[in-house]
Amino acid sequence: MNKIDYNNVHLNFKWNGVSLDKNGLLALADDFIKQGQDFERITGEFILDWFDINSFITVTTSGTTGIPKKIQIDKQAMVFSALATAEFFDLKSGNRVLNCLSTNYIAGKMMLIRSMVLGFEMDFVEPTSNPLKNNAKVYDFVAMVPLQVENSIKELINVKKLIIGGAKINLNLKNQLFKIPTLVYETYGMTETITHVAAKKISDSYFSVLPNVTISTDTRDCLVIDVPRISSSKIITNDVVNIINNSQFELLGRIDNVINSAGVKLFPEQIENKLAHKIQNRFFVIGIPEEQYGEQLALVIEGDPIVFENDFFNELLPFEKPKTILFAPNFLETESGKVKRKATLNLI
């Protein structure tokens, strides 16, 4: 990949149809901070951070499994991430993209950085739950979270390539996406990897890594990511995987979520996949302490209590069937919309 300095703004870069260089972006940032809406003010502050004297920016992790923490990310590493994305998804200068993600988080920040350094024509809109409403423009590349996708199914016909991250894609949504011509990818990544380091078409079983990414596993069978241009040290995850080959892996589930019941390891994500087409409300399975077996499997459903028929869980193996069914009026979430499983369970 070519070296592009993070201070450079591509000559073809456009913001809502207007060509902007570094000075133009700084002026826009100043305007956003002085009189913009909240999402614009946050973006203005990020632009100022990007062009300041520091070689890094400070970002906050999502806090999916713990307390969100602040980490420093090298600006040049963010440029390398943008280049890897362009190579993997075959993106080019002049492509039209939509930035509908909050720049408070790394995904929204990176859509802006990709646009600036690669020369995209970027439309910047408020990060609402239906960002394509009343928008008939055609886009080459768009990134969304599942909720935005759910509310944009009809409009996605105008999107050529869509990447989805931030939360799991449920089976109902996936089936809807199969019916549209858009090329849809599920991404794998985190703040520490500067968004995605792997992606897969929603019809595929395995994730494929982006350029210059090397994968392995540790003694827990959790994924270890080596991306020298992004991180000086290997990134050890809590995601249990099955390595298929040097560039592909199957995601089994988070080790934090693994349930050990009478010596049998159960991956909630795999059980949830089997139930996804049968339960309309949001739900998850989790282990709760049990004296005889160590842990027993519990099904937690968002909403009012419902009664299941005796054969409802027949598709599950005997040890995958929940021993307890619990209901919560509302799931607890992180700021980025991910369900806090253990915190939700503790409320019940």
C-alpha positions in Angstrom: 0.0 0.0 0.0 1.2 3.5 -0.8 2.3 5.9 2.0 -0.2 8.8 2.4 0.5 11.3 5.1 -2.4 11.8 7.5 -2.1 15.6 7.0 -2.9 15.3 3.3 -6.4 15.8 2.0 -7.1 14.3 -1.4 -7.7 16.7 -4.2 -10.9 14.8 -5.2 -12.4 14.9 -1.7 -15.9 16.5 -1.4 -18.1 17.1 1.6 -21.8 17.2 0.7 -20.8 18.2 -2.9 -18.3 20.8 -2.0 -14.5 20.4 -2.5 -12.6 21.0 0.7 -8.9 21.2 1.4 -7.3 21.2 4.9 -8.1 24.9 5.4 -11.7 24.4 4.3 -12.1 21.5 6.7 -10.8 23.6 9.6 -13.2 26.4 8.7 -16.1 23.9 8.6 -15.0 22.5 12.0 -14.9 25.9 13.5 -18.4 26.6 12.2 -19.7 23.3 13.5 -18.3 23.9 17.0 -19.7 27.4 17.2 -23.2 26.9 15.8 -23.7 23.2 14.8 -25.9 20.5 16.2 -24.5 18.0 18.7 -23.4 15.5 16.0 -21.8 18.3 14.0 -20.0 19.7 17.0 -18.5 16.3 17.8 -17.4 16.1 14.2 -15.8 19.5 14.3 -13.9 18.6 17.4 -12.6 15.5 15.7 -11.4 17.4 12.7 -9.5 19.8 14.9 -7.9 16.9 16.7 -7.0 15.3 13.4 -5.1 18.3 12.2 -3.5 19.3 15.5 0.2 18.8 16.3 -0.2 15.3 17.9 0.5 12.2 15.9 -2.4 10.4 17.6 -6.0 10.8 18.6 -7.7 9.6 21.7 -10.8 7.4 21.3 -13.1 5.5 23.7 -13.7 1.7 23.4 -17.3 0.5 23.1 -17.5 -1.1 26.6 -19.3 -4.2 25.3 -17.9 -6.5 28.0 -16.5 -4.0 30.5 -16.0 -0.3 31.3 -15.3 1.8 28.3 -11.7 3.0 28.3 -9.7 5.7 26.5 -6.9 4.6 24.2 -4.6 6.4 21.8 -4.5 5.5 18.1 -1.8 6.6 15.7 -3.1 8.8 12.9 -0.9 7.2 10.3 -2.2 3.8 11.4 -5.7 5.1 10.6 -4.6 6.0 7.2 -3.2 2.5 6.7 -6.5 1.1 7.8 -8.3 3.3 5.2 -6.0 2.0 2.5 -6.6 -1.6 3.5 -10.4 -1.0 3.3 -10.1 0.5 -0.1 -8.1 -2.4 -1.4 -10.3 -5.1 0.1 -13.6 -3.5 -1.1 -12.1 -2.2 -4.4 -12.9 1.5 -3.6 -11.4 4.3 -5.7 -11.1 8.1 -5.7 -14.3 9.7 -6.8 -16.6 7.0 -5.3 -19.7 8.4 -3.6 -20.1 7.4 0.1 -22.5 8.1 2.9 -21.2 8.9 6.4 -24.2 8.2 8.6 -22.4 7.0 11.7 -21.6 9.1 14.8 -18.0 10.5 14.7 -18.1 10.0 18.5 -17.0 6.4 17.7 -14.2 4.9 15.6 -16.5 3.7 12.8 -17.8 7.2 12.1 -14.3 8.7 12.4 -12.9 6.2 9.9 -15.6 6.9 7.3 -14.5 10.6 7.4 -10.8 9.6 7.2 -11.3 7.3 4.3 -13.1 10.0 2.4 -10.4 12.6 3.1 -7.3 10.6 2.3 -8.8 8.5 -0.6 -10.7 11.2 -2.3 -14.3 10.1 -1.8 -17.3 12.3 -2.5 -18.8 12.0 1.0 -22.4 12.9 2.0 -22.4 13.7 5.7 -25.7 13.3 7.5 -27.0 13.1 11.0 -26.6 9.5 12.5 -30.3 8.7 12.8 -32.0 5.3 12.7 -33.1 5.9 9.1 -30.3 7.8 7.4 -31.5 7.1 3.8 -35.0 8.5 4.3 -35.9 10.9 1.5 -32.5 10.3 -0.1 -32.6 9.0 -3.7 -28.8 9.3 -4.4 -26.8 6.3 -5.5 -23.8 5.4 -3.2 -20.8 3.2 -4.0 -20.1 2.5 -0.3 -22.0 2.9 2.9 -21.4 1.7 6.5 -24.3 1.2 8.9 -25.3 -0.5 12.2 -28.0 -3.2 12.0 -30.8 -0.8 13.3 -30.1 1.6 10.4 -30.1 -1.2 7.9 -33.5 -2.5 9.2 -35.0 0.9 8.6 -33.5 1.4 5.2 -34.3 -1.9 3.4 -36.3 -0.2 0.6 -33.7 2.5 0.0 -30.7 0.1 0.0 -31.4 -0.5 -3.7 -29.4 2.7 -4.2 -26.3 1.3 -2.3 -23.8 -0.8 -4.3 -21.7 -2.0 -1.3 -22.8 -2.0 2.3 -20.8 -3.0 5.4 -22.6 -3.7 8.7 -20.9 -3.6 12.1 -21.4 -2.7 15.7 -23.8 -5.5 16.5 -24.9 -8.9 15.2 -27.1 -9.2 12.1 -30.2 -11.2 13.1 -31.6 -13.9 10.8 -34.7 -12.0 9.8 -32.6 -9.0 8.7 -30.2 -11.3 6.8 -33.1 -12.9 4.9 -34.4 -9.4 3.9 -30.9 -8.5 2.6 -30.7 -11.6 0.5 -33.6 -10.2 -1.6 -31.9 -6.9 -2.6 -29.1 -6.4 -5.2 -26.7 -4.6 -2.8 -23.4 -6.4 -2.0 -23.6 -6.7 1.8 -20.8 -7.5 4.1 -20.6 -8.2 7.8 -17.5 -6.8 9.4 -15.2 -7.9 12.3 -13.2 -5.5 14.3 -13.0 -3.3 17.3 -11.7 0.1 18.3 -8.3 -1.3 19.0 -8.1 -2.6 15.4 -9.3 0.8 14.0 -12.7 -0.7 12.9 -12.7 -3.8 10.7 -9.8 -6.1 10.0 -11.9 -8.8 8.4 -15.2 -9.0 6.6 -17.5 -11.6 5.0 -20.4 -11.5 2.6 -23.6 -12.3 4.6 -24.0 -15.5 2.5 -20.5 -16.8 3.6 -19.6 -18.7 6.7 -16.0 -17.4 7.1 -14.5 -14.0 7.6 -11.6 -13.0 5.3 -8.9 -10.7 6.6 -8.0 -7.4 5.1 -4.5 -6.9 3.5 -1.5 -7.1 5.7 -3.4 -8.9 8.5 -2.1 -12.1 10.1 -4.2 -14.3 12.3 -3.5 -17.0 14.9 -5.0 -18.3 18.1 -3.8 -18.4 21.7 -4.1 -21.2 24.3 -7.8 -20.3 24.8 -8.5 -20.7 21.0 -9.1 -17.0 20.9 -8.2 -14.9 17.9 -4.9 -13.1 17.9 -4.5 -10.3 15.3 -1.1 -9.1 14.0 -1.4 -5.9 12.0 2.1 -4.2 12.1 0.9 -1.0 10.3 -1.9 -0.5 12.8 -0.5 -1.8 16.1 3.0 -2.3 17.3 2.0 -5.3 19.4 -0.4 -8.2 18.6 -4.0 -7.7 19.5 -5.3 -10.6 21.7 -9.1 -10.8 21.5 -11.7 -12.7 23.6 -13.3 -14.2 20.5 -13.1 -18.0 20.1 -12.5 -18.9 16.5 -11.7 -21.8 14.2 -8.8 -20.8 11.8 -9.7 -22.1 8.3 -6.5 -21.0 6.6 -4.0 -18.1 6.7 -6.7 -15.6 5.7 -10.0 -17.0 6.9 -11.6 -17.8 10.2 -14.9 -18.9 11.6 -16.2 -16.9 14.5 -17.6 -19.2 17.2 -18.4 -16.8 20.0 -16.9 -14.7 22.8 -15.1 -16.5 25.5 -16.8 -14.2 28.1 -20.1 -15.7 27.0 -19.1 -19.4 27.0 -21.3 -21.5 29.3 -19.7 -24.5 31.0 -22.5 -26.8 32.0 -21.4 -30.2 33.5 -18.1 -29.9 31.5 -19.8 -29.1 28.2 -18.8 -25.8 26.6 -21.8 -24.1 25.0 -21.4 -21.1 22.7 -24.5 -18.8 23.2 -24.0 -17.3 19.7 -24.4 -20.7 18.0 -27.6 -21.5 20.0 -29.0 -18.0 19.3 -28.5 -18.6 15.6 -30.7 -21.7 15.8 -33.4 -19.7 17.6 -33.2 -16.5 15.6 -36.0 -17.4 13.2 -38.4 -18.5 16.0 -38.2 -15.6 18.4 -39.3 -12.2 17.2 -38.1 -10.1 20.2 -34.5 -9.5 21.0 -33.1 -12.3 23.1 -29.8 -13.9 24.3 -28.8 -17.0 26.1 -26.5 -16.9 29.1 -25.1 -19.1 31.9 -26.4 -18.7 35.4 -24.8 -20.4 38.5 -26.1 -23.9 39.3 -24.8 -26.1 42.1 -24.8 -29.5 40.4 -23.7 -28.5 36.9 -21.7 -25.3 37.6 -23.8 -23.3 35.2 -27.2 -23.8 33.5 -28.4 -22.3 30.3 -30.9 -19.5 30.6 -32.9 -17.8 27.7 -33.5 -14.1 28.3 -36.1 -12.4 26.1 -36.9 -8.7 25.9 -40.6 -7.9 26.4 -43.6 -9.3 28.1 -43.7 -13.0 29.2 -44.9 -15.5 26.6 -45.6 -19.3 26.8 -43.8 -21.7 24.5 -45.2 -25.0 23.2 -43.5 -28.2 24.3 -41.8 -28.8 20.9 -40.5 -25.2 20.6 -36.9 -26.1 21.3 -36.8 -29.3 19.3 -34.3 -27.9 16.9 -31.7 -27.7 19.7 -29.6 -30.5 21.0 -30.5 -31.7 24.5 -27.7 -29.8 26.2 -28.5 -26.7 24.2 -32.1 -26.4 25.5 -32.6 -23.6 28.1 -33.4 -24.8 31.6 -34.7 -21.3 32.6 -36.6 -18.6 30.6 -36.5 -15.1 31.8 -38.1 -11.9 30.6 -36.8 -8.3 30.8 -38.9 -5.2 29.9 -35.8 -3.6 28.3 -32.3 -4.8 27.7 -29.5 -2.6 29.0 -27.2 -1.3 26.2 -23.8 0.4 25.8 -23.8 3.9 24.3 -23.2 2.3 20.9 -26.3 0.1 21.2 -24.7 -3.3 22.1 -26.6 -5.4 24.6 -25.1 -5.7 28.1 -25.9 -9.4 28.8 -24.7 -9.8 32.3 -25.9 -6.3 33.5 -29.3 -7.1 32.0 -29.4 -10.5 33.8 -28.5 -8.9 37.1 -31.6 -6.7 36.8 -33.9 -9.6 36.6 
